[in-house]
Amino acid sequence: MNWKGGFLRIWLVVSASWIVLVIVHGYRPPEMSKLESLRADLKFDDCEKQRKLNYREGDDPFKCFPDIAPAAMPWLFGGATWYEIDWYLEVALVPPIALFAVGIVGVWMASGFRIAKP
């Protein structure tokens, strides 16, 4: 039996499950009401129409878009701050990486501290 392959498959399943669990736990629906969302869409549409009517060579084609920031895109991050996003990334990724390191050391110990030869 190939223990390394079996542990790798178990690690992949456990890590993927953990990351999905953190995503599900951290998800927050947008805090923007439907009316606010509609107003933002209409404002963007008006800006886009004006940009098309008054377009000149060299104009910025992206000036109607909001700044790329979580607070500016509540529909993407649920209004989360960068601190919260960073915290969830750490919670989602550090345990699988640590588990992988512990698994490698465990397999190495189980093999009698021998290095596999190709």
C-alpha positions as CSV (number, residue, x, y, z in Angstrom):
1,M,0.0,0.0,0.0
2,N,1.3,3.5,-0.9
3,W,1.0,5.4,2.4
4,K,2.3,8.7,0.9
5,G,-0.3,8.7,-1.9
6,G,-3.1,7.8,0.6
7,F,-2.1,10.6,3.0
8,L,-1.8,13.1,0.2
9,R,-5.4,12.2,-0.9
10,I,-6.7,12.5,2.6
11,W,-4.9,15.8,3.0
12,L,-6.4,17.2,-0.2
13,V,-9.9,16.2,0.9
14,V,-9.5,17.6,4.4
15,S,-7.9,20.8,3.2
16,A,-10.5,21.4,0.6
17,S,-13.3,20.8,3.1
18,W,-11.6,23.1,5.6
19,I,-11.3,25.9,3.1
20,V,-15.0,25.5,2.0
21,L,-16.0,25.5,5.6
22,V,-14.2,28.8,6.3
23,I,-15.7,30.4,3.1
24,V,-19.2,29.3,4.1
25,H,-18.7,30.6,7.7
26,G,-17.2,33.9,6.5
27,Y,-19.7,34.7,3.8
28,R,-22.0,37.6,4.6
29,P,-24.7,38.7,2.2
30,P,-24.3,42.2,0.8
31,E,-25.4,44.9,3.2
32,M,-26.7,47.0,0.4
33,S,-30.5,47.0,0.0
34,K,-32.2,46.4,-3.3
35,L,-33.1,50.1,-3.6
36,E,-29.4,51.2,-3.0
37,S,-28.2,48.6,-5.5
38,L,-30.7,49.9,-8.1
39,R,-29.6,53.5,-7.5
40,A,-25.9,52.5,-7.9
41,D,-26.7,50.7,-11.1
42,L,-28.6,53.7,-12.5
43,K,-25.8,56.0,-11.5
44,F,-23.3,53.8,-13.3
45,D,-25.6,53.6,-16.4
46,D,-25.9,57.4,-16.5
47,C,-22.1,57.8,-16.2
48,E,-21.6,55.2,-18.9
49,K,-24.0,57.0,-21.3
50,Q,-22.3,60.3,-20.7
51,R,-18.9,58.7,-21.3
52,K,-20.1,57.3,-24.6
53,L,-21.6,60.6,-25.7
54,N,-18.5,62.6,-24.8
55,Y,-15.8,60.1,-25.6
56,R,-12.6,61.6,-26.8
57,E,-9.4,59.8,-27.7
58,G,-7.3,59.3,-24.6
59,D,-10.2,59.4,-22.1
60,D,-10.1,56.9,-19.3
61,P,-12.6,54.1,-20.2
62,F,-12.8,53.0,-16.6
63,K,-13.7,56.2,-14.9
64,C,-17.3,55.0,-14.2
65,F,-16.0,52.0,-12.2
66,P,-15.6,52.3,-8.4
67,D,-12.2,52.0,-6.8
68,I,-11.2,48.4,-6.3
69,A,-11.7,48.1,-2.5
70,P,-13.9,45.9,-0.4
71,A,-15.9,48.8,0.9
72,A,-16.6,49.9,-2.7
73,M,-17.8,46.5,-3.7
74,P,-20.2,45.2,-1.0
75,W,-21.6,42.7,-3.4
76,L,-18.3,41.0,-3.7
77,F,-16.9,41.0,-0.1
78,G,-20.1,41.6,1.8
79,G,-18.7,44.9,3.1
80,A,-15.8,43.3,4.8
81,T,-12.6,45.2,5.6
82,W,-9.2,44.2,4.5
83,Y,-8.4,43.1,8.0
84,E,-11.3,40.7,8.0
85,I,-10.4,39.3,4.6
86,D,-6.7,38.9,5.7
87,W,-7.9,37.1,8.8
88,Y,-10.1,34.7,6.9
89,L,-7.3,34.0,4.4
90,E,-5.0,33.1,7.3
91,V,-7.6,30.9,9.0
92,A,-8.3,29.2,5.7
93,L,-4.7,28.5,4.5
94,V,-2.5,28.2,7.6
95,P,-4.0,25.0,9.0
96,P,-3.9,23.0,5.8
97,I,-0.2,24.0,5.3
98,A,0.6,23.1,8.9
99,L,-1.2,19.8,8.5
100,F,0.8,19.1,5.3
101,A,4.1,19.8,7.1
102,V,3.1,17.5,10.0
103,G,2.1,14.8,7.5
104,I,5.4,15.0,5.8
105,V,7.3,14.7,9.1
106,G,5.0,11.8,10.1
107,V,5.6,9.9,6.9
108,W,9.3,10.5,7.3
109,M,9.2,9.2,10.9
110,A,7.1,6.2,9.8
111,S,9.7,5.3,7.1
112,G,12.4,5.2,9.8
113,F,13.9,8.6,9.0
114,R,15.1,7.3,5.6
115,I,15.2,9.5,2.6
116,A,13.5,7.9,-0.4
117,K,15.8,7.2,-3.3
118,P,14.5,7.7,-6.8
